[in-house]
């Protein structure tokens, strides 16, 4: 089923993201986590591409497992920065032959040891390629507080408009911790002529020590209210997990209450976190 059909047919949508293993030895453990999260009956699940595309084959295998064995609609990430057109078309052909209808088109990060030529510089170029290939529902990424490489939020939204015009059917946001920033972003993208659905990305923070690195990668700000939570509970793993789940749940409820239809939870392959979020929303979604 296409993501746009899910968004059009449901009042509220809840989905989860998982990531593939870095090595074959870890594959079984990742699949177990995927199975447990799928048992929560999310509206769809996304599987990331892996840094530099190094785990992309695992990504496709997990997406196929979601669809064929678990009955969950998969959203397969596809990164282009270190791929040539032949590689992209090979991966698209595999997804198509597997009956996978949804692709999240991403630029990705250039691997540190990469020295080849780039067939793609921007995600919009990958979107155009997938659109021309046909048959896929195409998602794109967006940054409510601006991409870390953009000079301003408005220049980032200008680039986002190019990506949407290239063929994005929906957008999924990077994680954010201030809902007001997301609401402001929605207003700005509509003013820019971007009308495709925007799915809110929420990260339950369960490890206080990792949050600074997450902030640097995502460009997200950490509200004072949440900073105090991390300062108070960050050195106590059990307490931080409970507080992080509670904060994420509160964000999600507020988003639904303010008319945001779809929320995508970055589960970090933690079924217990996904299950707690799902349980907290048992009468809402």
Secondary structure, DSSP 8 states (H G I E B T S, - for coil): --HHHHHHH-SSEEEEEE---SSGGGHHHHHHHHHHHHTT--SEEEE---GGGTTHHHHHHHHHHIIIII---EEEEEE-TT--HHHHHHHHHHHHHTT--EEEEE-----TT--S--S-SSHHHHHHHHHHH-S-EEEEEE-TT--TTSSSHHHHHHHHHHHHHHT-SEEEE---S-HHHHHHHHHHHHHTT--SEEEEEE-----GGGHHHHHHHH-----HHHHHHHHHHTT-HHHHHHHHHHHHHHHHHHHHHTT--EEEEE-TT-HHHHHHHHHHTTTT-
